[in-house]
Amino acid sequence: MKKLLTLIPAICLTAWLGCGGGGTESFEQPSNGGNGDTNSSEQTNPEQGNTSKPVKDKGVIAYTPLTLSNPFFKVIGDHIKVEAEKNGYTVQMVDPDMDVKKQSDQIEDFIAKNVTAIVLVPCDRLSVGPAVQAANRAGIPVFTVDAKCAAENAKIEGHVGTDNFQGGELAGKAMIEALGDAGGKVLILDFKKANSCVLRVGGFKKVIDAHNKTATGKIEIVSELDGNGDRTKGYQSTADALQAHEDLNAIFAINDPSALGAYTAVKEANREDKIKIIGFDGQLDGKQAIKEGKIFADPIQHPDKMGRQIVQMIVKYQAGEKFEAETLIPATLYTKSEADNDPALK
């Protein structure tokens, strides 16, 4: 494997799979910033005018994402906290740092504390199953956000996420545009532990396969490598692929951190003018890279909506109201034209 020449951050992610930008709307930041364990429940009861009487504490919503090192999951968590506190809940937010054993231990701790509900972004869609089953036995409802749990006999009460298959289709269409009539050879940086990322690749391949049935310039997927959803692994896998495929034309990465890691490897190989990169998520540094021409385009997610809607689902569950068990938010394509007009960018 090509030796790392540049130290780059280990994880920035989304989803699998996502990464801290994706069309987030402005909101009032919690006073403690939403980091670590957040347990403050004091808020003003709107019916009491200017008094400081807190609303009745309805319990704790516990949130364990893939990692809080990825801004995408931090945005989800911050919006979970704001929406939960509006509805009388407190929030405990912890960081498993992509370690399924650590995440399982966190779920066991939530069970011991008898939290009201658990919001989960699985570190491993299958291996987290026993911990979810333990919560099921304890009568604590489990909800997933962004990425699904695919473990057998693990009961999930509701899910809010991106329509990742549709987002993958957008990535495929962007790849066809990027390569033009000539077509070319493509590397996929995947992350198979996350169901959301599996769906992204599935949507991407569907569009590419349909294109190849009629196009003269075929698009060939020459390699699928693990990008781990982070910059370091995205860099390493891309560096390996560049050595194996000197005629590589493009890369599809399942999130922005792995796409940015891929760009570093491509630049070090002096091939940035020959290789197009499609990312996924729409985090701020991913959008900036699109504006600078480092990444061609991103299907972007909306983590702010995910955070709010998963809490609204929990509120309905606790009230015994009916709700859709799955809410999928469509991705939207973000290109240089959007980046050039984005007031959030420099």
Kinemage of the C-alpha trace (Angstrom):
@kinemage 1
@onewidth
@group {chain A} dominant
@subgroup {mainchain}
@vectorlist {calphas} color= white
{ca met a 1} P 0.000 0.000 0.000
{ca lys a 2} L 1.265 3.423 -0.838
{ca lys a 3} L 2.683 5.063 2.277
{ca leu a 4} L 0.734 8.012 3.617
{ca leu a 5} L 2.620 11.205 2.740
{ca thr a 6} L 0.172 13.602 4.261
{ca leu a 7} L -1.436 13.390 7.665
{ca ile a 8} L -5.145 13.852 7.288
{ca pro a 9} L -7.946 13.647 9.836
{ca ala a 10} L -9.073 10.127 10.603
{ca ile a 11} L -12.761 10.755 10.497
{ca cys a 12} L -14.740 13.763 9.438
{ca leu a 13} L -18.550 11.233 7.962
{ca thr a 14} L -22.110 9.637 6.544
{ca ala a 15} L -23.460 7.064 6.004
{ca trp a 16} L -22.354 6.141 5.745
{ca leu a 17} L -22.783 7.665 5.214
{ca gly a 18} L -23.224 11.795 5.846
{ca cys a 19} L -21.422 14.742 7.030
{ca gly a 20} L -22.513 17.832 8.781
{ca gly a 21} L -23.701 20.119 6.024
{ca gly a 22} L -26.412 18.716 3.837
{ca gly a 23} L -28.825 21.616 3.734
{ca thr a 24} L -28.942 22.304 7.454
{ca glu a 25} L -31.221 25.121 8.498
{ca ser a 26} L -30.333 27.673 11.138
{ca phe a 27} L -31.561 27.025 14.676
{ca glu a 28} L -30.928 28.231 18.187
{ca gln a 29} L -27.876 26.389 19.469
{ca pro a 30} L -28.331 24.727 22.870
{ca ser a 31} L -26.455 26.517 25.638
{ca asn a 32} L -24.164 23.538 26.212
{ca gly a 33} L -23.543 23.046 22.483
{ca gly a 34} L -24.988 19.528 22.411
{ca asn a 35} L -21.647 17.811 23.056
{ca gly a 36} L -21.102 14.775 25.234
{ca asp a 37} L -23.816 13.737 27.690
{ca thr a 38} L -26.559 16.354 27.781
{ca asn a 39} L -29.009 16.031 30.617
{ca ser a 40} L -30.280 19.537 31.407
{ca ser a 41} L -34.093 19.609 31.394
{ca glu a 42} L -34.832 23.196 32.441
{ca gln a 43} L -36.849 25.238 29.978
{ca thr a 44} L -39.556 27.840 30.262
{ca asn a 45} L -43.166 26.728 30.145
{ca pro a 46} L -44.732 28.881 27.409
{ca glu a 47} L -48.061 28.914 29.278
{ca gln a 48} L -46.431 30.603 32.270
{ca gly a 49} L -45.251 33.744 30.459
{ca asn a 50} L -41.884 34.902 31.768
{ca thr a 51} L -41.736 32.587 34.781
{ca ser a 52} L -38.885 30.087 35.014
{ca lys a 53} L -41.080 27.121 35.935
{ca pro a 54} L -39.837 24.119 33.936
{ca val a 55} L -42.153 21.961 31.899
{ca lys a 56} L -42.780 18.457 33.186
{ca asp a 57} L -39.843 16.174 32.426
{ca lys a 58} L -41.156 13.395 30.195
{ca gly a 59} L -37.966 11.343 30.314
{ca val a 60} L -34.699 10.850 28.457
{ca ile a 61} L -34.113 10.297 24.752
{ca ala a 62} L -30.707 8.636 24.334
{ca tyr a 63} L -28.751 9.114 21.102
{ca thr a 64} L -25.809 6.974 19.971
{ca pro a 65} L -24.713 7.761 16.392
{ca leu a 66} L -21.997 6.240 14.251
{ca thr a 67} L -19.550 8.879 15.496
{ca leu a 68} L -19.699 12.465 16.691
{ca ser a 69} L -16.372 13.130 14.960
{ca asn a 70} L -18.413 13.394 11.779
{ca pro a 71} L -20.221 16.766 11.793
{ca phe a 72} L -23.210 15.196 10.031
{ca phe a 73} L -24.167 13.174 13.106
{ca lys a 74} L -23.481 16.129 15.403
{ca val a 75} L -26.018 18.181 13.405
{ca ile a 76} L -28.582 15.400 13.789
{ca gly a 77} L -27.863 15.290 17.527
{ca asp a 78} L -28.156 19.042 17.992
{ca his a 79} L -31.569 19.066 16.308
{ca ile a 80} L -32.675 16.029 18.325
{ca lys a 81} L -31.800 17.979 21.464
{ca val a 82} L -33.642 21.158 20.441
{ca glu a 83} L -36.782 19.304 19.320
{ca ala a 84} L -36.735 17.006 22.370
{ca glu a 85} L -36.492 19.882 24.818
{ca lys a 86} L -39.393 21.644 23.091
{ca asn a 87} L -41.451 18.564 23.904
{ca gly a 88} L -40.324 18.150 27.512
{ca tyr a 89} L -37.611 15.507 27.084
{ca thr a 90} L -33.957 15.623 27.996
{ca val a 91} L -31.243 14.142 25.778
{ca gln a 92} L -28.228 11.987 26.478
{ca met a 93} L -25.816 12.019 23.532
{ca val a 94} L -22.785 9.695 23.487
{ca asp a 95} L -20.066 8.846 20.964
{ca pro a 96} L -19.267 5.200 20.111
{ca asp a 97} L -16.571 6.349 17.672
{ca met a 98} L -17.545 3.728 15.057
{ca asp a 99} L -16.997 0.868 17.542
{ca val a 100} L -19.967 -1.525 17.611
{ca lys a 101} L -18.844 -3.058 20.933
{ca lys a 102} L -18.720 0.387 22.510
{ca gln a 103} L -22.114 1.226 21.025
{ca ser a 104} L -23.592 -2.000 22.389
{ca asp a 105} L -22.217 -1.133 25.837
{ca gln a 106} L -23.803 2.313 25.552
{ca ile a 107} L -27.175 0.725 24.771
{ca glu a 108} L -26.791 -1.519 27.835
{ca asp a 109} L -26.148 1.617 29.891
{ca phe a 110} L -29.281 3.240 28.435
{ca ile a 111} L -31.252 0.156 29.470
{ca ala a 112} L -29.834 0.299 33.011
{ca lys a 113} L -30.882 3.957 33.217
{ca asn a 114} L -34.360 3.080 31.889
{ca val a 115} L -34.358 5.814 29.248
{ca thr a 116} L -37.606 6.652 27.476
{ca ala a 117} L -36.351 5.908 23.956
{ca ile a 118} L -33.126 5.140 22.101
{ca val a 119} L -32.120 6.773 18.820
{ca leu a 120} L -29.485 4.729 17.031
{ca val a 121} L -27.221 5.104 14.008
{ca pro a 122} L -25.782 1.562 13.867
{ca cys a 123} L -21.999 1.214 13.792
{ca asp a 124} L -22.670 -2.179 12.244
{ca arg a 125} L -26.155 -2.873 10.871
{ca leu a 126} L -25.959 -6.567 11.864
{ca ser a 127} L -23.678 -6.812 14.901
{ca val a 128} L -25.666 -4.267 16.918
{ca gly a 129} L -28.643 -6.641 16.838
{ca pro a 130} L -28.187 -8.302 20.275
{ca ala a 131} L -28.041 -4.900 22.000
{ca val a 132} L -31.234 -3.802 20.239
{ca gln a 133} L -32.911 -7.056 21.249
{ca ala a 134} L -31.917 -6.385 24.878
{ca ala a 135} L -33.628 -3.000 24.683
{ca asn a 136} L -36.681 -4.701 23.157
{ca arg a 137} L -36.856 -7.101 26.096
{ca ala a 138} L -36.571 -4.194 28.521
{ca gly a 139} L -39.526 -2.478 26.859
{ca ile a 140} L -37.484 0.493 25.637
{ca pro a 141} L -38.394 1.539 22.079
{ca val a 142} L -35.515 1.821 19.609
{ca phe a 143} L -35.569 4.157 16.616
{ca thr a 144} L -32.963 4.527 13.887
{ca val a 145} L -31.897 7.648 12.043
{ca asp a 146} L -29.838 7.885 8.834
{ca ala a 147} L -28.857 4.193 8.721
{ca lys a 148} L -31.075 1.177 9.405
{ca cys a 149} L -30.479 -1.820 11.620
{ca ala a 150} L -30.709 -4.965 9.506
{ca ala a 151} L -30.239 -7.529 12.288
{ca glu a 152} L -32.735 -10.379 12.414
{ca asn a 153} L -35.287 -10.222 15.261
{ca ala a 154} L -34.191 -6.715 16.292
{ca lys a 155} L -37.347 -4.598 16.548
{ca ile a 156} L -37.078 -0.992 15.375
{ca glu a 157} L -40.158 1.147 16.033
{ca gly a 158} L -39.415 3.796 13.426
{ca his a 159} L -36.796 5.134 11.045
{ca val a 160} L -36.010 8.542 9.570
{ca gly a 161} L -33.339 8.837 6.921
{ca thr a 162} L -32.377 9.951 3.480
{ca asp a 163} L -33.789 8.148 0.472
{ca asn a 164} L -30.322 6.733 -0.082
{ca phe a 165} L -31.198 4.645 -3.125
{ca gln a 166} L -32.624 7.747 -4.816
{ca gly a 167} L -29.507 9.657 -3.751
{ca gly a 168} L -27.359 6.957 -5.318
{ca glu a 169} L -29.332 7.359 -8.539
{ca leu a 170} L -28.532 11.083 -8.487
{ca ala a 171} L -24.860 10.198 -8.053
{ca gly a 172} L -25.060 7.882 -11.067
{ca lys a 173} L -26.589 10.623 -13.221
{ca ala a 174} L -23.890 13.045 -12.073
{ca met a 175} L -21.219 10.472 -12.986
{ca ile a 176} L -22.654 10.101 -16.506
{ca glu a 177} L -22.523 13.879 -16.915
{ca ala a 178} L -18.987 14.085 -15.486
{ca leu a 179} L -17.581 11.454 -17.866
{ca gly a 180} L -19.529 12.541 -20.937
{ca asp a 181} L -19.738 10.570 -24.167
{ca ala a 182} L -16.337 8.938 -23.655
{ca gly a 183} L -17.378 7.018 -20.538
{ca gly a 184} L -14.540 5.603 -18.465
{ca lys a 185} L -13.351 3.478 -15.568
{ca val a 186} L -14.738 4.097 -12.091
{ca leu a 187} L -13.678 3.252 -8.535
{ca ile a 188} L -16.366 2.963 -5.836
{ca leu a 189} L -15.404 3.716 -2.237
{ca asp a 190} L -18.092 1.922 -0.247
{ca phe a 191} L -18.912 1.195 3.393
{ca lys a 192} L -20.828 -2.065 3.571
{ca lys a 193} L -21.357 -1.998 7.325
{ca ala a 194} L -23.925 0.774 6.815
{ca asn a 195} L -27.185 -0.104 5.116
{ca ser a 196} L -27.534 3.494 3.906
{ca cys a 197} L -24.263 3.228 2.004
{ca val a 198} L -25.216 -0.116 0.500
{ca leu a 199} L -28.353 1.560 -0.846
{ca arg a 200} L -26.339 4.458 -2.281
{ca val a 201} L -24.140 2.097 -4.227
{ca gly a 202} L -27.219 0.150 -5.360
{ca gly a 203} L -28.872 3.265 -6.762
{ca phe a 204} L -25.632 4.327 -8.422
{ca lys a 205} L -25.178 0.957 -10.124
{ca lys a 206} L -28.780 0.886 -11.319
{ca val a 207} L -28.315 4.137 -13.249
{ca ile a 208} L -24.903 3.131 -14.607
{ca asp a 209} L -26.205 -0.275 -15.762
{ca ala a 210} L -29.127 1.349 -17.560
{ca his a 211} L -26.786 3.855 -19.187
{ca asn a 212} L -24.475 1.122 -20.444
{ca lys a 213} L -27.299 -0.619 -22.296
{ca thr a 214} L -27.597 2.224 -24.805
{ca ala a 215} L -24.496 4.414 -24.522
{ca thr a 216} L -21.512 4.172 -26.836
{ca gly a 217} L -19.157 5.337 -24.095
{ca lys a 218} L -19.467 2.636 -21.454
{ca ile a 219} L -18.847 3.294 -17.764
{ca glu a 220} L -16.961 0.404 -16.189
{ca ile a 221} L -16.771 -0.107 -12.435
{ca val a 222} L -13.274 -1.550 -12.137
{ca ser a 223} L -13.006 -1.743 -8.344
{ca glu a 224} L -15.062 -1.468 -5.154
{ca leu a 225} L -12.977 -0.759 -2.073
{ca asp a 226} L -13.787 0.015 1.544
{ca gly a 227} L -13.585 3.759 2.204
{ca asn a 228} L -14.792 3.323 5.813
{ca gly a 229} L -16.617 6.650 5.557
{ca asp a 230} L -13.498 8.591 6.589
{ca arg a 231} L -10.644 10.537 5.016
{ca thr a 232} L -7.802 8.255 6.032
{ca lys a 233} L -9.284 5.061 4.616
{ca gly a 234} L -10.634 6.926 1.587
{ca tyr a 235} L -7.100 8.143 0.922
{ca gln a 236} L -5.496 4.726 1.422
{ca ser a 237} L -7.979 2.830 -0.749
{ca thr a 238} L -7.734 5.404 -3.513
{ca ala a 239} L -3.940 5.337 -3.423
{ca asp a 240} L -4.065 1.555 -3.882
{ca ala a 241} L -6.545 1.834 -6.744
{ca leu a 242} L -4.457 4.453 -8.531
{ca gln a 243} L -1.508 2.078 -8.565
{ca ala a 244} L -3.651 -0.788 -9.866
{ca his a 245} L -5.546 1.268 -12.455
{ca glu a 246} L -3.412 3.846 -14.189
{ca asp a 247} L -6.296 4.686 -16.537
{ca leu a 248} L -8.863 5.385 -13.829
{ca asn a 249} L -11.282 8.158 -14.822
{ca ala a 250} L -13.584 8.701 -11.873
{ca ile a 251} L -14.457 7.864 -8.257
{ca phe a 252} L -17.809 7.563 -6.502
{ca ala a 253} L -17.407 7.869 -2.716
{ca ile a 254} L -20.341 7.144 -0.404
{ca asn a 255} L -19.719 10.269 1.691
{ca asp a 256} L -17.727 13.487 1.731
{ca pro a 257} L -14.947 12.437 4.133
{ca ser a 258} L -13.974 9.478 1.931
{ca ala a 259} L -14.339 11.668 -1.184
{ca leu a 260} L -12.011 14.285 0.300
{ca gly a 261} L -9.517 11.575 1.243
{ca ala a 262} L -9.730 10.300 -2.336
{ca tyr a 263} L -8.999 13.779 -3.668
{ca thr a 264} L -5.826 13.994 -1.558
{ca ala a 265} L -4.554 10.728 -3.078
{ca val a 266} L -5.499 11.846 -6.594
{ca lys a 267} L -3.715 15.169 -6.127
{ca glu a 268} L -0.577 13.508 -4.794
{ca ala a 269} L -0.565 11.342 -7.923
{ca asn a 270} L -0.896 14.514 -10.082
{ca arg a 271} L -4.079 13.147 -11.651
{ca glu a 272} L -6.639 15.657 -10.376
{ca asp a 273} L -7.200 16.972 -13.922
{ca lys a 274} L -7.987 13.466 -15.202
{ca ile a 275} L -10.169 11.988 -12.444
{ca lys a 276} L -13.673 13.182 -11.542
{ca ile a 277} L -14.992 12.605 -8.013
{ca ile a 278} L -18.624 12.298 -6.947
{ca gly a 279} L -19.249 12.451 -3.203
{ca phe a 280} L -22.351 12.264 -1.037
{ca asp a 281} L -23.740 14.260 1.927
{ca gly a 282} L -23.167 17.971 1.335
{ca gln a 283} L -21.186 18.803 4.444
{ca leu a 284} L -19.609 22.264 4.431
{ca asp a 285} L -16.106 21.190 3.400
{ca gly a 286} L -17.609 18.929 0.730
{ca lys a 287} L -19.548 21.874 -0.677
{ca gln a 288} L -16.415 24.023 -0.562
{ca ala a 289} L -14.538 21.319 -2.479
{ca ile a 290} L -17.256 21.377 -5.140
{ca lys a 291} L -16.912 25.141 -5.448
{ca glu a 292} L -13.134 24.762 -5.859
{ca gly a 293} L -13.537 22.034 -8.492
{ca lys a 294} L -12.074 19.244 -6.368
{ca ile a 295} L -15.357 17.308 -6.274
{ca phe a 296} L -17.727 17.310 -9.246
{ca ala a 297} L -21.049 16.994 -7.381
{ca asp a 298} L -22.827 15.685 -4.266
{ca pro a 299} L -26.276 14.320 -3.616
{ca ile a 300} L -26.913 16.165 -0.347
{ca gln a 301} L -28.768 15.081 2.781
{ca his a 302} L -30.737 17.089 5.335
{ca pro a 303} L -29.606 16.070 8.850
{ca asp a 304} L -31.482 18.958 10.470
{ca lys a 305} L -34.788 17.505 9.255
{ca met a 306} L -33.743 14.024 10.356
{ca gly a 307} L -33.109 15.170 13.924
{ca arg a 308} L -36.415 16.987 14.224
{ca gln a 309} L -38.517 14.287 12.577
{ca ile a 310} L -37.146 11.388 14.622
{ca val a 311} L -38.141 13.211 17.828
{ca gln a 312} L -41.600 13.966 16.406
{ca met a 313} L -41.928 10.245 15.710
{ca ile a 314} L -40.968 9.392 19.303
{ca val a 315} L -43.491 11.928 20.646
{ca lys a 316} L -46.262 10.276 18.621
{ca tyr a 317} L -45.150 6.817 19.753
{ca gln a 318} L -45.257 7.850 23.409
{ca ala a 319} L -48.710 9.390 22.935
{ca gly a 320} L -50.042 6.231 21.304
{ca glu a 321} L -50.674 8.052 18.032
{ca lys a 322} L -50.300 6.495 14.600
{ca phe a 323} L -47.271 7.394 12.497
{ca glu a 324} L -45.459 6.172 9.412
{ca ala a 325} L -42.828 3.677 10.516
{ca glu a 326} L -40.392 4.937 7.897
{ca thr a 327} L -39.785 8.476 6.649
{ca leu a 328} L -37.336 8.923 3.788
{ca ile a 329} L -36.196 12.429 2.882
{ca pro a 330} L -35.188 12.842 -0.793
{ca ala a 331} L -31.607 13.845 -1.551
{ca thr a 332} L -30.940 16.800 -3.846
{ca leu a 333} L -28.018 17.232 -6.237
{ca tyr a 334} L -25.495 19.942 -5.402
{ca thr a 335} L -23.144 21.035 -8.192
{ca lys a 336} L -20.725 23.885 -8.815
{ca ser a 337} L -23.545 26.148 -9.953
{ca glu a 338} L -25.213 25.739 -6.539
{ca ala a 339} L -21.867 26.173 -4.768
{ca asp a 340} L -21.115 29.409 -6.620
{ca asn a 341} L -24.387 30.854 -5.306
{ca asp a 342} L -24.236 29.391 -1.805
{ca pro a 343} L -24.014 32.194 0.799
{ca ala a 344} L -22.611 29.732 3.353
{ca leu a 345} L -19.389 29.363 1.343
{ca lys a 346} L -16.438 31.727 1.232
